[in-house]
Amino acid sequence: MSDDSDAGGDGAAGAVGAGGAVSARGRATRARLLAGARAEILEGGGTLEVAAVARRTGVSAGLLYRYYAGKDGLVAAVVDDFYDGYDFEVFNTRLDDSLSWPEREHARLGREIDFLCDAPLGRMIIGRRLREPAAAQTDAERLARQVDIAARSIAKAQREGELDGSFSPRLAAAATLGAFRELMAEALSGDGDPPRAELLEAMWRVGSSLLLHSPARDSSSSR
């Protein structure tokens, strides 16, 4: 097993240069450890052992602890990395502005279901198979961020008259995202490919009943 703490002093301590910048080698080591942890979680059925990650990546366990402050930090980093991809693909991708809010939301919801069904870690994290305590805290923090994003979108649509303005945007966002997470947790708890069209229809009915006023509901029902 190699140890990035030697060979020119570019290990955990040497990875940080002047001004606190992480060296290219340090970034590569972090990425290798993250990829190794992700692979161990997938192959281990939702558990992670530091020694196994160290063996897989060819670094010492001590170096791993320096980069990620231990097992919990590494698990949290894996969950954060998953959510970074999730948010980029689903929440941060701009859809066609010529579409109405219900049309954009319907398209976004389809993208979200596809992402979670296709992502290797989707079953582990959203399907609640990742049995590491640190995962739950990071998952809750990232879900709260998604609620923030959804609440801003709902508030904007309310101001523009596309959604019923009689309810709190944040409560509506929490209600719809909470329902979606429970739906996807159930769908991803099995081993087969989830029925994506059925999931989209079920969630659209739930969201529409809460969010859409009559004109928007009537127009969306024709799709």
C-alpha positions as a printed Julia matrix, in Angstrom:
223×3 Matrix{Float64}:
   0.0    0.0     0.0
   1.35   3.39   -0.96
   1.06   6.43    1.27
   0.56   9.9    -0.2
   2.16  11.41    2.91
   5.61  10.66    1.56
   7.14  11.11   -1.9
   7.93  14.79   -1.86
   5.85  15.79    1.15
   2.62  16.11   -0.81
   0.47  14.13    1.62
  -2.27  15.43    3.88
  -0.1   18.17    5.3
   1.78  18.77    2.04
  -1.46  18.83    0.06
  -2.22  22.31    1.35
   0.05  24.97   -0.06
   0.51  28.65    0.57
  -2.72  30.46    1.33
  -4.52  27.24    2.21
  -4.87  26.11   -1.42
  -5.1   22.34   -1.94
  -2.52  21.02   -4.38
  -3.44  19.12   -7.53
  -2.14  15.95   -5.93
  -4.21  16.61   -2.83
  -7.34  17.1    -4.92
  -6.62  13.89   -6.8
  -6.22  12.0    -3.52
  -9.52  13.37   -2.19
 -11.26  12.35   -5.4
  -9.74   8.87   -5.24
 -10.86   8.42   -1.65
 -14.35   9.65   -2.5
 -14.63   7.26   -5.44
 -13.34   4.42   -3.29
 -15.87   5.16   -0.55
 -18.69   5.32   -3.08
 -17.69   1.93   -4.51
 -17.44   0.37   -1.04
 -20.9    1.62   -0.1
 -22.41   0.21   -3.29
 -20.64  -3.12   -3.01
 -21.12  -3.37    0.74
 -24.87  -2.9     0.65
 -24.92   0.43    2.45
 -22.05   0.15    4.93
 -18.53   1.51    4.85
 -15.29   0.53    6.55
 -12.33   2.88    6.55
  -9.81   0.04    6.21
 -11.56  -1.24    3.08
 -11.49   2.21    1.48
  -7.79   2.56    2.34
  -7.01  -0.81    0.73
  -9.04   0.0    -2.35
  -7.43   3.4    -2.9
  -3.89   2.46   -1.87
  -3.48   5.04    0.9
  -2.98   4.65    4.61
  -5.96   4.79    6.94
  -4.22   7.64    8.76
  -4.11   9.74    5.6
  -7.78   9.08    4.97
  -8.6   10.41    8.44
  -6.63  13.56    7.72
  -8.47  14.29    4.51
 -11.98  13.48    5.67
 -11.82  13.71    9.49
 -12.76  10.07    9.85
 -15.45   7.73    8.65
 -18.35  10.12    9.29
 -16.71  12.84    7.23
 -16.14  10.45    4.35
 -19.74   9.2     4.43
 -21.0   12.8     4.51
 -18.78  13.64    1.54
 -20.26  10.77   -0.48
 -23.8   11.95    0.29
 -22.92  15.56   -0.53
 -21.36  14.5    -3.82
 -24.53  12.61   -4.73
 -26.67  15.65   -3.95
 -24.38  17.94   -5.93
 -25.14  15.86   -9.02
 -28.83  15.62   -8.07
 -29.24  19.38   -7.71
 -27.3   20.09  -10.9
 -29.36  17.7   -13.01
 -32.77  18.5   -11.52
 -32.94  21.85   -9.73
 -30.21  23.9   -11.41
 -31.01  22.96  -15.01
 -32.95  25.73  -16.72
 -36.06  24.57  -18.54
 -37.86  26.28  -21.42
 -39.08  29.68  -20.21
 -41.89  29.63  -22.76
 -43.57  26.85  -20.79
 -45.98  27.54  -17.95
 -44.97  26.73  -14.38
 -47.04  23.51  -14.37
 -45.46  22.4   -17.65
 -41.94  23.13  -16.42
 -42.63  21.4   -13.12
 -44.02  18.34  -14.87
 -40.87  18.13  -17.01
 -38.61  18.7   -14.0
 -40.39  16.0   -12.03
 -39.82  13.54  -14.86
 -36.11  14.42  -14.88
 -35.97  13.95  -11.12
 -37.53  10.5   -11.24
 -35.2    9.43  -14.04
 -32.14  10.72  -12.19
 -32.98   8.91   -8.96
 -33.81   5.67  -10.75
 -30.6    5.77  -12.81
 -28.1    7.03  -10.24
 -26.22   4.13   -8.59
 -26.47   5.81   -5.19
 -30.16   6.63   -5.64
 -31.25   3.32   -4.12
 -28.76   3.67   -1.28
 -29.54   7.23   -0.22
 -33.13   7.89   -1.28
 -34.08   4.22   -0.83
 -32.67   4.37    2.72
 -30.19   1.55    2.36
 -27.18   3.61    3.44
 -26.94   2.48    7.05
 -24.41   4.99    8.32
 -25.51   7.57   10.93
 -23.61  10.41    9.28
 -25.63   9.91    6.11
 -28.92  10.83    7.8
 -27.69  14.23    8.98
 -26.23  15.19    5.61
 -29.34  13.93    3.83
 -31.57  16.1     6.05
 -29.4   19.17    5.41
 -29.51  18.71    1.65
 -33.25  18.09    1.66
 -33.7   21.39    3.51
 -31.75  23.13    0.73
 -34.06  21.58   -1.85
 -37.06  22.83    0.1
 -35.53  26.33   -0.11
 -35.17  26.04   -3.89
 -38.72  24.72   -4.32
 -40.16  27.41   -2.05
 -38.54  30.17   -4.13
 -39.94  28.64   -7.3
 -43.44  28.39   -5.82
 -43.31  31.95   -4.48
 -42.31  33.27   -7.92
 -45.17  31.36   -9.58
 -47.59  32.75   -6.97
 -46.46  36.31   -7.69
 -47.02  35.71  -11.39
 -50.5   34.3   -10.81
 -49.75  30.76  -11.96
 -50.26  29.18   -8.52
 -52.73  29.64   -5.71
 -51.27  32.32   -3.44
 -53.25  31.41   -0.34
 -50.67  29.06    1.18
 -47.1   29.38    2.42
 -44.53  28.6    -0.31
 -42.23  26.91    2.17
 -44.96  24.74    3.66
 -46.12  23.78    0.19
 -42.54  22.93   -0.81
 -42.04  20.83    2.32
 -45.32  19.0     1.77
 -44.66  18.15   -1.86
 -41.0   17.23   -1.4
 -41.85  15.16    1.67
 -44.47  13.24   -0.29
 -42.05  12.78   -3.18
 -39.3   11.46   -0.95
 -41.62   8.91    0.65
 -42.85   7.84   -2.77
 -39.33   7.38   -4.12
 -38.11   5.66   -0.94
 -40.8    3.04   -1.46
 -40.11   2.75   -5.19
 -36.35   2.39   -4.71
 -36.56  -0.06   -1.82
 -36.91  -3.01   -4.2
 -34.49  -4.42   -6.74
 -36.46  -4.03   -9.97
 -36.73  -0.95  -12.17
 -39.41   1.31  -10.65
 -42.49   2.11  -12.79
 -41.41   5.59  -13.79
 -44.56   6.64  -15.63
 -46.69   5.49  -12.7
 -44.49   7.38  -10.24
 -44.75  10.54  -12.33
 -48.51  10.28  -12.54
 -48.92   9.59   -8.82
 -46.7   12.49   -7.76
 -48.23  14.86  -10.29
 -51.68  14.17   -8.89
 -50.47  14.84   -5.35
 -48.67  18.06   -6.26
 -51.44  19.33   -8.48
 -54.07  18.91   -5.79
 -52.08  21.21   -3.5
 -50.39  23.7    -5.79
 -52.53  24.41   -8.81
 -55.47  26.77   -8.89
 -58.35  25.89  -11.19
 -57.09  27.36  -14.52
 -53.67  25.74  -14.18
 -55.26  22.47  -13.04
 -57.58  22.45  -16.04
 -54.77  23.1   -18.51
 -52.48  20.47  -16.95
 -55.18  17.78  -17.0
 -55.21  17.78  -20.8
 -51.68  16.43  -21.0
